[in-house]
Amino acid sequence: MSGLNTLTIADARDKLRSKEISAVELTEACNAAVAGSDALNAYSVKTPEMALEQAKAADARLGQGDAPDLCGIPLGIKDLFCTKGVESQAASNILAGFKPEYESTVTTKLWDSGAVMLGKLNMDEFAMGSSNETSAYGAAVNPWRRQGSDAPLTPGGSSGGSAAAVSGDLCLAATGTDTGGSIRQPAAFTGIVGVKPTYGRVSRWGIIAFASSLDQAGPMTKTVRDSAIFLNAIAGHDAKDSTSADMAVPDFEAALTGDIRGRKIGLPKEYRLDGMPAEIEKLWADGADMLRDAGAEIVDVSLPHTKYALPAYYVLAPAEASSNLARYDGVRYGHRAKLQKGEGIHEMYARTRAEGFGPEVQRRVMIGAYVLSAGFYDAYYRRAQRVRTLIKKDFEDVYASGVDAILTPATPSAAFGLGEMADADPVKMYLNDVFTVTVNLAGLPGVSVPTGLDSQGLPLGLQLIGKPWEEADMLNTAYALEQSAGFVSKAEKWW
């Protein structure tokens, strides 16, 4: 049966349960799509045989009845998640050939739910990047193209392979991780839904660390309903993760009523940036009108410390990265440099890291080591932590005033061309995170919803920021926005 790879999770779930299709048929359709998609470079590792074995087991489980929602659903897994016996190298040469002997908590939950793994997905090296161009596998390519142009575009980063795979129907959904916008920005660039849960809602155990106080795993899907289904499967307390919250997980899908009458939605004035493209400004205004028409009250709010978020983030995240990446030294696993005669262990450390880490990772490790050094710790790291506290308080004050969610643009532009920012000042690339990093610094949930196209036919997304632990309410507002926007556009297949 052709076209099964284009199904949503919700539709596939219904067809599997009614025996209209089998998990094997669905997986074969996705495997075929993956096999013919090399031009997108979305998958770093393909696991078609494993997928079919899992699909057969899912069919047996479905036949017994009472199977979980994700039973038989083919997924792609970002290369940051450790998967037992399958290469997991965070798109870095320093972890070349690394096959973990253990499974991450998120993927364990997915396989326990009967989900199917099609393969591992491309990403920026160690999740450091906004365009998927820092990957050891080469850049993933956005399925979307500008009207009248064949120029390859970025799918965003760091979860670029996940975004390209979901948008290009190479899987029904994918895992992503979000440290400063790495789920929401690529979701906006590719016309899909991306959810960054509250920090602590989803276990980080078995996910290769970038910045431990900011990293959070979440779903990348075709619809808000699919994200709710996916999030229910991966959320929950994990004793192996000391930052995992021991809180009950609500039924996120059941919360999707679309009724937002009486909800108060804030528009932060600080997000009206100088030089913001008119299309982004209009998209934001249109999104506010859609929510107003659905019965919500739209109010202006202030998040006064927003302008300090990006510099604070680019102190804190590299500081944590330099500590986390210290373990990659060529001793226990991954790449080890060959030593010259007379060289010792210190030369081996230095050469291994110089050969294994790409330029962006090296840059951030050096920044992190610098801001943590004795002479600069107070001037940079400690000050950035204080700014983070103020940013968190800004959100707390807004929510205490009765606001239920905050609406902002997801990105400052549509997807840009691969190579367009390659020679630019790195700060220009970092500005892609301007609307998203505040959410990570404050530990809040956020979702990117596709709501329109720009003048060149590329997707644009809006972001909703929810209260802590209120993903259900945030997703319901996102569902209302999705229903109003009616975004159904797909990239024309060229690969």
Sequence and secondary structure as in RCSB ss.txt:
>XXXX:A:sequence
MSGLNTLTIADARDKLRSKEISAVELTEACNAAVAGSDALNAYSVKTPEMALEQAKAADARLGQGDAPDLCGIPL
GIKDLFCTKGVESQAASNILAGFKPEYESTVTTKLWDSGAVMLGKLNMDEFAMGSSNETSAYGAAVNPWRRQGSD
APLTPGGSSGGSAAAVSGDLCLAATGTDTGGSIRQPAAFTGIVGVKPTYGRVSRWGIIAFASSLDQAGPMTKTVR
DSAIFLNAIAGHDAKDSTSADMAVPDFEAALTGDIRGRKIGLPKEYRLDGMPAEIEKLWADGADMLRDAGAEIVD
VSLPHTKYALPAYYVLAPAEASSNLARYDGVRYGHRAKLQKGEGIHEMYARTRAEGFGPEVQRRVMIGAYVLSAG
FYDAYYRRAQRVRTLIKKDFEDVYASGVDAILTPATPSAAFGLGEMADADPVKMYLNDVFTVTVNLAGLPGVSVP
TGLDSQGLPLGLQLIGKPWEEADMLNTAYALEQSAGFVSKAEKWW
>XXXX:A:secstr
 TTGGG  HHHHHHHHHTTSS HHHHHHHHHHHHHT GGG  EEEE HHHHHHHHHHHHHHHHTS   TTTT EE
EEETTB BTTB   TT GGGTT   SS  HHHHHHHHTT EEEEEE  SGGG  SSSTT TT     S   TT  
  B   SSSHHHHHHHHTTSSSEEEEE SSSTTHHHHHHHT EEEE  TTSB  TTB  S TTT  EEEEESSHH
HHHHHHHHHBS  TT TT        TTTT     TT EEEEEGGG  TT  HHHHHHHHHHHHHHHHTT EEEE
E  TTGGGHHHHHHHHHHHHHHHHGGG SSSSSS      TT  HHHHHHHHHHHHS HHHHHHHHHHHHHHSTT
TIIIIIIHHHHHHHHHHHHHHHHHHTT  EEEEES SSS  BTTTTTTS HHHHHGGGTTTHHHHHHT  EEEEE
EEE TTS EEEEEEEE TT HHHHHHHHHHHHHHH          
